[in-house]
Amino acid sequence: MAPPVPSPPRVARRPLTVACCLMLLLSWSCPALGKKKLYIGALFPMSGGWPGGQACLPAARMALNLVNRRSDILPDYELELIHYDSMCDPGQATKLLYDLLYTEPIKVLLLPGCSSVSTLVAEAARMWNLIVLSYGSSSPALSNRQRFPTFFRTHPSATLHNPTRVQLFQKWKWTKIATIQQTTEVFTSTLDDLEERVKEAGIEISVRQSFLTDPAVAVKNLKRQDARIIVGLFYETEARKVFCEVYKEKLYGKKHVWFLIGWYADNWFKIHDPSINCTAEQMTEAVEGHVTTEIVMLNPETVRGASNLTSQEFLAQLMSELGGKNPEETGGFQEAPLAYDAIWAMALALNKTVGPLRAKGRRLEDFNYNNRDITAEIYRALNTSSFEGVSGHVVFDAQGSRMAWTLIEQLQGGSYKKIGYYDSTKGNLSWYGNDKWIGPGPPADQTVVIEEFRYLSQKLFVSVSVFAGLGILLGIVCLTFNIYNSNVRYIQNSQPYLNNITAVGCMMALAAVFPLGIDGLHVARRQFPVVCQFRLWLLGLGFSLAYGSMFTKIWWVHTVFTKKEDKKDKRKHLEPFKLYATVGVLLGVDVLSLMIWQIVDPLHITVEKFTREAPKGDLDVLIQPLLEHCSSEKMNTWLGVVYGYKGLLLLLGIFLAYETKSISTEKINDHRAVGMAIYNVAVLCMITAPVTMILTSQQDASFAFASLAIVFSVYITLVVLFVPKMRRLITRGEWQSDAQETMKTGSSTNNNDEEKSRQLERENKELQKIIQEKEERVSELRSQLTERQALRSRRRPSAASATVAAGNQNHSSQSPQYHQHPSDPKSLVPPPGYPAPSTDNHAPLPPSFSTATSLYQTADAKMGRNNCHTGRLQLLYK
């Protein structure tokens, strides 16, 4: 059996135990000179959508070192940072938060970065009574005290960008914008706030696009909707994807402006990214000229704050901590002052709680996740914090968000240039005036639409006006001629007063051509309705007077000469006032209808818009053609009534003119000319009215058709009615009136008797011609009779009787109307101066001999210059 192993001496083990205890004590107390440690749990995103931890973590360490060396801040405590890489991923942050909370030691505060991670941490932290202070969270959703009761942040809310953006929109006179966002809560909340603010400012968000990972479709939609001013809300990695698509869709340049978040790295668009297939040069071209709004994260003034460092001294030390890394390639470099001031705000708040806690018998090292009193003291201290930091004055609002200025920068030539600051608390914009644009100036928020009125061609208007003016002069000449010669019988028989009305109506219709061609080029807009009234009344009354007087003439002729004989005789003596009354009725109907139209539905200006036209050249403008019209609410209804009434009159006039074309009357000796004028006016009006309604959108063609129809109608009417009268009076010399002719000849014979005398002379001459023809016929018959008597005297009595009977039968076939019955004794009476035939076997003489002879004697005995009766004239004609 082996001997037992002896135990080591007790004295030999004691020095070892004491040495271990001393070493352990030294390891906990010597570095901090006996200070108690307070642990801070931090999440720094070293990669991911926003790798802000690359610069923010060194800045936080710098602040911790300074705080721990200060004897006036937490002299009995040492702050220690326990941090992890959250990768700006909420899923990863959830695991890391679990590790922080359930792994010793206890953390007094939490220091997250990245909005999505801070949202998760802040919402869970209240369950462990932890204060959360973020250095890099801008989500507006975090400004909710009910949801995040223990949350503070030195990074201002993203909504602080929105007042600055609205101010810039108003400065550059933009009223229409578009947005594209990454589908995360921070950007959705920011965009909701922006939508409310731009709505209050009268600015429209015309296009709103979002994407999760691939922005290709969203960018194409922006291109399709012609977006010009675009606000982009997304993280840096997605920003590179967006602008690669922007380059492909050519959604950049002098017609577009992009508004981005300002906390990207300065060279974010040059960083190689395997997820995109665009080169650095292409990305640089696409992002040129974009504007960023960024919270002022570095104090522009040279002041020493709580850390006893100026902002420039801080940057110098930070560059030393980064080891010479390029700041543009270091994520979170711009937010580094916020992380630095977050540590100082935390330290100052903890320092402020030491006294109140000691008064309550509490200590900071007594903090645990169930102790609400210490949490309340820390919350109260942070809520009242106010100090100068390297990022500026640090103060928190009621929602725990930082109050700060906004820096406005623009990418010019591949680098960012400061172009202004905006203080949203005071609404003060400090502008440097060094903004630079690819084009001549800030682009338009949409394609500039220039309204351009279409006016009537002045050459056409002047040409037609000249013809109209000459027509008015012609009307004046015709009216003067008709008035001057109104006592001439030929003029009197044409109803000169109706012709005067026709001439006046023609001149009024021609006068309507001038307001018909007047548009907005000649008169102001407020005076245009007056021009519309002139057009309507001049044309309407002119037509009523001119056509109404002609229609009255043709109506009267048709009424008188197409009725039965008894009624015709009664109506041949129609009083002139009835003609004028008919014209008055037609004129009254027009006046009444026009007055009702103007009272119920007056004319006003309407503007017709046409398809927009692109001008020549690469101009970002479109021409919007406009055309002014005279119109009313129920224009088509009124035109239908007027055109229907006038159309019926025109059709009835054509019918009456056709029916009376072969009638001749002395009462209205120019009714055929009136009928011809009615034909022309009706045809022109019926063609022009529908054509002008179709061509209303073509001002030149519509005016040309309407005005030329008026001019031609008037010219034809005046020429047809008045020129023949002028020609007759000139060629026949019938210029004098009855009184002038009486004074010249000294005769007291009235004009009516002279006219009857001349008519009787003409009738006598015609009768003499007829008598001469009858005499020639009688002579011929006498010669035939003589020959037959000589022939009968040489033949036998029986043969002679047969011959005479055949002659009687032959003669009877030639003049059947004068044949008498053989038993009539008068048929056997020979003509005067001729011997009576023998009674035996002799046939009676032809009855035409006695009839022609008696006619000759009667006409010869009673014919004279002034002794011819119209009753006998009818007999002679028969």
DOZA-640693 format. One record per residue (C-alpha): x, y, z. Coordinates in steps of 0.001 Angstrom, whole numbers, padded with zeros to 6 digits, always signed. Example, Ala and Ser with C-alpha at 12.3 -4.5 7.8 and 13.67 -1.06 7.14 Angstrom:
+012300-004500+007800
+013670-001060+007140
This chain:
+000000+000000+000000
+001441+003264-001040
+001844+005887+001489
-000517+008822+001344
+000605+011899-000376
+001206+014604+002088
-000724+017855+001725
+001232+020984+001056
+002078+023060+004042
-000608+025617+004998
+001986+028342+005395
+003177+027931+001881
-000328+028553+000349
-001251+031745+002254
+001160+034078+000484
-000237+032865-002850
-003810+033621-001815
-002890+037089-000619
-001012+037789-003835
-004030+036811-005955
-006296+039028-003918
-003946+041957-004243
-003664+041475-007989
-007423+041281-008345
-007864+044407-006281
-005284+046258-008282
-006918+045217-011542
-010270+046733-010449
-009157+049833-008654
-005759+051009-009682
-006523+052175-013233
-009299+054465-012027
-007701+055328-008788
-010497+053740-006821
-013399+055001-009082
-016541+052978-009494
-017439+051998-013027
-020654+052898-014790
-021260+050872-017912
-022859+052192-021082
-024226+049796-023660
-023645+051079-027200
-024494+049911-030716
-022302+051389-033425
-023101+050431-037056
-019716+049737-038560
-021339+048562-041802
-024737+048370-043412
-026992+051111-044747
-025308+053756-042641
-021857+052792-041372
-021763+055721-038954
-019833+053859-036281
-016617+054176-038274
-016177+057773-037083
-018688+057980-034252
-017025+055241-032158
-013611+057013-032099
-015353+060290-031250
-017223+058626-028357
-013964+057168-027024
-012368+060608-027190
-015209+062025-025113
-015052+059172-022584
-011344+059682-022080
-011809+063397-021448
-014743+062841-019102
-012877+060195-017129
-009907+062520-016723
-012035+065407-015498
-012163+065777-011742
-015215+068007-011792
-017382+065525-013639
-018294+062258-011922
-015184+062331-009742
-016096+059031-008066
-017046+057214-011227
-015558+055976-014437
-017591+055564-017602
-016926+052478-019685
-018341+051714-023116
-019490+048239-024074
-020290+048320-027768
-021279+046037-030621
-021692+046373-034390
-025424+046610-035155
-024805+046816-038921
-027797+049226-038927
-030004+046142-038963
-032940+045811-036544
-032675+042025-036559
-029032+042096-035605
-029730+044820-033066
-032350+042662-031367
-029814+039946-030651
-027227+042447-029473
-029721+044188-027196
-030532+040857-025621
-026817+040312-024991
-026412+043754-023452
-029354+043356-021103
-028759+039808-019978
-024998+039905-019745
-023200+041404-016775
-022427+044117-015892
-025604+046233-015639
-025744+049111-018148
-026848+052503-016888
-027718+053918-020316
-027988+052737-023896
-026327+054523-026797
-027682+053297-030158
-027216+054731-033629
-029242+054368-036840
-032972+055140-036678
-034257+051625-037286
-032074+050277-034479
-032898+053162-032148
-036608+052561-032664
-036236+048988-031531
-033992+049814-028571
-036011+052811-027375
-039286+050928-027461
-037850+048034-025430
-035736+050111-023041
-038625+051351-020920
-039277+047782-019845
-035825+047817-018177
-036099+051452-016995
-033197+052457-019208
-032528+055889-020634
-031680+055809-024352
-029516+058552-025877
-028940+058290-029618
-026255+060054-031596
-027382+059112-035097
-031154+058720-035289
-033238+061144-037315
-036560+059310-037624
-039516+061572-036854
-041295+058577-035369
-038912+058750-032420
-040414+062084-031404
-043232+060285-029644
-043109+060426-025887
-045912+057920-025407
-044154+055300-027465
-040580+056213-026470
-040823+057758-022999
-037084+057517-022170
-035595+058466-025525
-033248+061413-026232
-031040+062180-029218
-028334+064640-030108
-029131+064115-033770
-032081+066350-034671
-035209+064792-036116
-035358+064349-039870
-038416+066559-039881
-036054+069430-039198
-035054+069109-042869
-038594+069705-044048
-038967+073379-043065
-035706+074021-044880
-036885+072170-047968
-040158+074078-048029
-038246+077326-047672
-036087+076410-050668
-039111+075380-052734
-040637+078782-052114
-037378+080589-052816
-037043+078964-056220
-040787+079286-056929
-041516+075582-057182
-045081+074450-056619
-044856+070862-057788
-042473+068207-056433
-042015+064440-056451
-040700+062066-053802
-039002+058675-053716
-038305+056891-050454
-036913+053703-049075
-039637+051764-047288
-038545+052252-043707
-040274+053948-040819
-037852+056837-040581
-038349+057902-044167
-042091+057230-044192
-042551+059445-041130
-040362+062140-042636
-042335+062086-045857
-045658+062271-044025
-044450+065373-042211
-043172+066862-045480
-046533+066266-047138
-048327+068205-044418
-045879+071097-044608
-045933+071478-048400
-049722+071314-048392
-049802+074245-045990
-047403+076110-048292
-049542+075464-051383
-047076+073021-052933
-048231+069809-054583
-046591+066398-054359
-047473+065128-057814
-045623+061794-057663
-044836+059645-054627
-042752+056512-055175
-041248+053993-052764
-039096+050895-052963
-037761+048241-050647
-034491+047098-052186
-034617+047737-055952
-035425+051320-057014
-035516+050633-060776
-039305+050650-061146
-039739+053685-058911
-037213+055691-060922
-038908+054726-064184
-042223+055924-062786
-040643+059251-061909
-039407+059518-065472
-042817+058606-066856
-044544+061226-064709
-042102+063946-065820
-040837+064564-062294
-038480+067544-062078
-037984+068453-058413
-037386+065195-056550
-036895+064624-052819
-035022+061392-052109
-035161+059711-048698
-032971+056621-048411
-029759+055378-046884
-026371+055783-048499
-026139+052288-049982
-029593+052632-051556
-028654+056107-052759
-026022+054581-055017
-028602+052167-056438
-031054+054992-057038
-028612+057197-058891
-027332+054348-061002
-030923+053992-062222
-031191+057773-062498
-028236+057740-064853
-029800+055012-066964
-033126+056861-067210
-031421+060251-067807
-033372+061729-064905
-030728+064350-064188
-029241+067445-065751
-030470+070973-066244
-034157+069990-066057
-033966+068132-062744
-032980+068827-059133
-032573+066175-056471
-032861+066858-052727
-030964+064330-050609
-030079+063775-046991
-026841+065479-046019
-025361+062902-043703
-023873+060701-046426
-020122+060552-046803
-018785+063328-048990
-017689+060856-051661
-020537+058381-051250
-021171+058311-054992
-017560+057354-055753
-017354+054430-053393
-017159+051112-055204
-020371+049170-054743
-020672+045673-056278
-024486+045896-056167
-024566+048475-058986
-023243+048366-062538
-022410+052067-062965
-018941+053557-063014
-017772+056330-060713
-017795+058740-063661
-021397+057905-064464
-022416+058313-060849
-020604+061640-060634
-022452+062841-063728
-025809+061759-062336
-025454+063406-058909
-024038+066719-060136
-025999+069728-058897
-028091+067974-056259
-028923+069811-053027
-028568+068418-049520
-030096+069597-046299
-028064+068644-043283
-028352+069413-039636
-025480+071631-038490
-023299+069059-036758
-020179+071128-036270
-020223+074454-034508
-019249+077062-037114
-018088+079441-034365
-014774+079267-032578
-015979+078765-029014
-014892+076391-026278
-017694+074413-024793
-018055+071891-022007
-015180+069802-023336
-012884+072833-023519
-012320+072123-027199
-013249+074155-030233
-014823+072429-033177
-011613+072663-035172
-009541+071204-032333
-012019+068362-032108
-011655+067633-035818
-007892+067613-035515
-007976+065088-032666
-010561+062986-034513
-008348+062832-037585
-005543+061656-035344
-007780+058947-033881
-008753+057803-037400
-005149+057282-038237
-005096+059383-041373
-008171+057830-042988
-009886+059843-045635
-012897+061523-043960
-014890+061242-047182
-014519+057485-047085
-015258+057178-043372
-018861+056566-042500
-020388+058826-039878
-017628+061421-040069
-020189+064234-040181
-022126+062775-037251
-019000+062315-035140
-019514+065632-033280
-023000+064400-032333
-021592+061201-030848
-018963+063247-029018
-021601+065595-027558
-023858+062613-026722
-021187+061280-024344
-020817+064723-022800
-024578+065129-022426
-024720+061720-020736
-021826+062503-018416
-023182+065918-017442
-026614+064444-016769
-025193+061658-014608
-023063+064179-012786
-026169+066261-012134
-027967+063298-010549
-025279+062539-007963
-026425+065213-005497
-030162+064493-005641
-029544+060771-005323
-027226+061230-002355
-029938+063289-000673
-032272+060324-001105
-029687+057903+000125
-029111+056502-003303
-026047+056098-005513
-025562+055642-009217
-023857+052319-008677
-027074+051127-007030
-028868+051261-010372
-030627+048141-011566
-033302+047489-014157
-036073+047683-011577
-035052+051016-010034
-037273+053732-011427
-036091+056463-009062
-032584+056624-010475
-034020+056464-014026
-036326+059393-013249
-033389+061470-011961
-031341+060748-015066
-034334+061590-017282
-034851+064872-015443
-031192+065796-015779
-031072+065057-019510
-034332+066897-020173
-032853+070066-018682
-029443+069769-020312
-028035+072863-021964
-024388+073297-022862
-022090+074252-025700
-020686+071309-027534
-018517+070871-030571
-021727+070457-032653
-023202+073668-031304
-025571+074445-028504
-027033+071244-027116
-030588+071409-025864
-033537+069019-026108
-037161+069770-026812
-040168+068205-025098
-039924+065131-027335
-036252+064663-026539
-035055+065823-029975
-032134+068134-030536
-032750+071709-031678
-030304+072873-034337
-029702+074851-037511
-029856+073324-040972
-026969+073489-043406
-027745+073690-047118
-025118+072344-049515
-024913+071730-053242
-022671+069355-055156
-020668+071542-057525
-017943+070006-059627
-017885+066798-057606
-017600+068444-054162
-020099+069902-051733
-020318+073675-051342
-022154+075481-048573
-024841+077700-050047
-026790+078692-046925
-028134+078067-043421
-031672+077968-042134
-032842+078531-038588
-036232+076836-038383
-036953+078211-034919
-036860+081779-036241
-037620+081128-039925
-034405+082877-040911
-032624+081879-044141
-028988+082902-044450
-028129+082692-048149
-024636+082860-049640
-025810+083260-053219
-023247+080852-054653
-025710+078246-055916
-024733+076939-059329
-026913+075263-061939
-026265+073214-065030
-028723+075343-066990
-029179+079118-066970
-030840+078968-063568
-032986+076843-061284
-035031+074483-063448
-038793+074662-063597
-040801+072308-061421
-042587+071154-064542
-042488+071848-068214
-043110+075563-068486
-046376+076159-070273
-046579+079539-071989
-050093+080622-072754
-050291+082155-076195
-053493+083566-077621
-054295+082976-081245
-055317+086161-082993
-056873+086812-086349
-054505+087406-089239
-054221+091154-089583
-053673+090959-093332
-056926+089051-093712
-058735+091460-091403
-057488+094543-093248
-058303+093060-096653
-061852+092128-095731
-062321+095442-093933
-061388+097303-097119
-064038+095394-099062
-066533+096011-096296
-065723+099714-096304
-066137+099929-100062
-069426+098072-099714
-070625+100635-097184
-069713+103420-099624
-071622+101589-102343
-074580+101326-100002
-074440+105044-099313
-074345+105778-103061
-077318+103492-103693
-079272+104980-100801
-078544+108528-102001
-079529+107629-105550
-082780+106071-104411
-083727+109005-102203
-082832+111611-104846
-084883+109877-107557
-087742+108781-105367
-090225+110885-107435
-089318+109227-110717
-092150+106941-111781
-089854+103980-112441
-088302+104331-108984
-091701+104814-107381
-092938+101568-108907
-090069+099697-107170
-091187+100698-103668
-088191+102975-102933
-088720+103022-099173
-088288+099268-099000
-085183+099613-101130
-083892+102235-098703
-084421+099794-095842
-082543+097160-097828
-079608+099537-098361
-079503+100440-094648
-079614+096756-093662
-076794+095947-096062
-074636+098692-094568
-075335+097434-091030
-074393+093886-092060
-071149+095178-093553
-070476+097169-090391
-070688+093880-088448
-067552+092712-090276
-065407+095086-088202
-066354+093796-084697
-066336+090292-086146
-062587+090667-086733
-061768+092474-083479
-060217+090217-080816
-057984+090441-077768
-055218+091970-079876
-057221+095179-080265
-059294+095499-077088
-058836+094670-073424
-060365+091525-072037
-062955+093377-069966
-064156+095226-073086
-064474+092114-075224
-068096+091336-074226
-069102+094731-075660
-067562+093728-078986
-069540+090478-078814
-072760+092465-078373
-071956+094667-081362
-071359+091616-083528
-074666+090053-082623
-076868+093139-082891
-075368+094596-086055
-075518+091320-087929
-078963+090388-086639
-080609+093746-087314
-078808+094163-090632
-080101+090813-091838
-083614+091593-090636
-083709+094947-092443
-082055+093867-095683
-083607+090466-096129
-086872+091416-094466
-087569+094205-096960
-086830+091935-099924
-088901+089140-098407
-091800+091561-097963
-091736+092515-101661
-091705+088960-102906
-094365+087953-100381
-096677+090732-101577
-096210+089834-105228
-096945+086190-104516
-099969+087045-102402
-101536+089316-105034
-100852+087481-108267
-101357+083866-107231
-104876+084295-105791
-108251+084082-107477
-109349+086902-109752
-111886+088369-107361
-109474+088421-104432
-106668+089618-106669
-108618+092658-107755
-109407+093508-104169
-105765+093253-103066
-104109+095006-105967
-104495+098275-104152
-102435+097327-101109
-101486+100270-098938
-097695+100875-098554
-097912+100953-094771
-098767+097258-094817
-095444+096535-096490
-093620+098560-093867
-095604+096837-091135
-094462+093466-092429
-090832+094575-092264
-091492+095927-088786
-092867+092600-087629
-089812+090715-088882
-087547+093300-087264
-089507+093160-084008
-089202+089395-083813
-085428+089678-084125
-085158+092483-081583
-087313+090587-079089
-085352+087355-079501
-082011+089145-079155
-083171+091000-076045
-084368+087784-074412
-081048+086152-075272
-079017+088973-073748
-081109+089187-070610
-081442+085484-069892
-078035+084271-071091
-075722+087180-071976
-072637+086709-074075
-069294+086471-072349
-065733+085417-073135
-064795+081770-073200
-061256+080577-073826
-060672+077443-075850
-057505+075462-075129
-055717+073507-077824
-053100+070771-077725
-049820+072014-076338
-047102+072624-078880
-043352+072290-078460
-041365+075219-079853
-038264+074772-081912
-035018+074321-080045
-034130+072513-076804
-036328+074689-074622
-038054+073257-071598
-041294+074979-072495
-044573+074169-074194
-046867+076576-075944
-050498+076458-074839
-052549+077958-077679
-055675+079772-076540
-058547+081228-078536
-061176+083651-077272
-064791+083101-078217
-068006+084993-077692
-070270+082465-076060
-073012+081923-073517
-074037+079069-071272
-076561+077667-073772
-074994+078939-076959
-076037+075981-079079
-079671+076333-078029
-079838+080010-078943
-078061+079459-082242
-080440+076635-083037
-083441+078901-082468
-082011+081784-084508
-080720+079610-087336
-083983+077692-087466
-086070+080852-087732
-083778+082476-090294
-083480+079248-092241
-087230+078985-092601
-087377+082563-093851
-084650+081829-096388
-086379+078679-097638
-089716+080473-097857
-088040+083321-099737
-086575+080909-102261
-089985+079314-102757
-091745+082657-103240
-089061+083877-105640
-089505+080753-107740
-093291+081022-107752
-093247+084649-108916
-090477+084463-111458
-092881+084760-114423
-095179+087424-112946
-095017+090984-114296
-096456+093846-112283
-096107+097588-112231
-096572+097836-108484
-093160+096267-107787
-091252+096353-111024
-088015+094920-109551
-089384+091796-107938
-087388+089581-110311
-084197+091300-109181
-085336+090821-105592
-085857+087124-106275
-082351+086824-107698
-080914+088570-104636
-082860+086226-102356
-081445+083220-104211
-077877+084382-103654
-078338+085422-100033
-080090+082174-099121
-077465+079965-100747
-074558+081843-099148
-076170+081869-095709
-077098+078193-095773
-073551+077250-096731
-071748+079654-094418
-073706+079051-091194
-072816+075349-090741
-069281+075842-092068
-068516+078580-089540
-069843+076402-086722
-067471+073639-087777
-064520+076021-088138
-064944+077859-084831
-061521+076645-083659
-059821+078087-086759
-060124+081814-086346
-058855+082787-089814
-061008+080330-091756
-064098+081078-089680
-063720+084828-090105
-062989+084488-093808
-066117+082407-094451
-068421+084580-092382
-067129+087962-093495
-066825+087098-097191
-070331+085635-097157
-071598+088932-095755
-069605+090979-098251
-070665+088934-101280
-074304+088855-100192
-074371+092617-099751
-072561+093334-102986
-074869+091045-104956
-077944+092564-103354
-076906+096155-103983
-075786+095499-107544
-078866+093502-108506
-081337+095957-106982
-079838+099360-107740
-077463+099137-110690
-080244+098314-113245
-082203+101323-112031
-079177+103565-112401
-078525+102210-115874
-082129+102760-116988
-082288+106298-115720
-078930+107136-117277
-079615+105577-120687
-083220+106842-121027
-082705+110194-119370
-085520+109687-116885
-083786+111643-114164
-086426+114331-113652
-089247+113965-111249
-092815+114814-112228
-092625+118361-110840
-089355+119089-112613
-090729+117789-115921
-093895+119924-115532
-091894+123078-114886
-089636+122365-117868
-092416+121751-120450
-094969+124187-119026
-097674+121563-119560
-100396+120977-117035
-101048+117412-118167
-100423+115107-115318
-097915+112346-115572
-100571+109634-115451
-102352+110853-118623
-099082+111135-120504
-098200+107621-119601
-101620+106377-120743
-101280+108303-124016
-097944+106693-124752
-099386+103294-123935
-102352+103836-126292
-100015+104869-129090
-098121+101652-128706
-101387+099673-128742
-102611+101471-131893
-099413+100638-133688
-099822+096985-132789
-103469+097024-133978
-102513+098640-137271
-100063+095860-137886
-102784+093297-137215
-105239+095089-139579
-102624+095216-142305
-102150+091484-142038
-105937+090958-142258
-106182+093205-145325
-103514+091187-147049
-105478+088056-146313
-108738+089548-147623
-107024+090594-150852
-105740+087097-151311
-109209+085648-150807
-110737+088126-153290
-108301+087093-155967
-109122+083442-155347
-112834+084211-155567
-112442+086050-158850
-110585+083179-160393
-113264+080701-159332
-116109+082854-160737
-114351+083070-164098
-113892+079311-164112
-117623+078681-163369
-118725+080976-166194
-116891+078811-168734
-118186+075454-167511
-121595+073869-167559
-123956+074825-164837
-123806+071393-163251
-120047+071269-163414
-119884+074824-162141
-122132+073939-159211
-119929+070990-158330
-116837+073129-158490
-118379+075807-156283
-119466+073195-153729
-115974+071736-153594
-114558+075212-153072
-116979+075875-150233
-115988+072617-148587
-112320+073392-149017
-112729+076860-147605
-114742+075555-144698
-111870+073276-143707
-109508+076261-143584
-111705+078475-141395
-113872+076264-139235
-114485+078907-136642
-116377+081111-139136
-118560+078334-140657
-122328+078954-140466
-125259+076644-141050
-126500+076505-144707
-129967+077333-143672
-128847+080679-142330
-129911+083294-144910
-127097+085558-143937
-124680+083031-145273
-126006+083648-148802
-125393+087413-148650
-122470+088322-150931
-119744+090702-149747
-120369+094425-150414
-119514+095382-153988
-119784+091828-155335
-122615+090536-157583
-124958+087973-156118
-124553+084489-157550
-127333+082776-159466
-129740+080752-157415
-129669+077642-159551
-126937+075127-158760
-124748+077785-157083
-123204+077038-153607
-123119+079775-150925
-120048+081926-150530
-117510+081217-147761
-118582+082877-144532
-115051+084077-143840
-115428+086677-146556
-118225+088517-144804
-116556+088204-141389
-113199+089590-142546
-114912+092420-144457
-117055+093472-141525
-114035+093351-139270
-112122+095544-141627
-114916+098075-141925
-115483+098226-138188
-111831+098608-137351
-111269+101139-140148
-114210+103234-139147
-113473+103341-135408
-109661+103210-135270
-108026+106377-134085
-105225+107593-131875
-107371+108269-128879
-110413+106156-129753
-109246+102602-128975
-110854+100638-126222
-109207+097795-124369
-112266+095600-124854
-111845+095710-128606
-108132+095111-128149
-108937+091758-126615
-111220+090924-129564
-108490+091746-132041
-105995+089579-130171
-108449+086695-130279
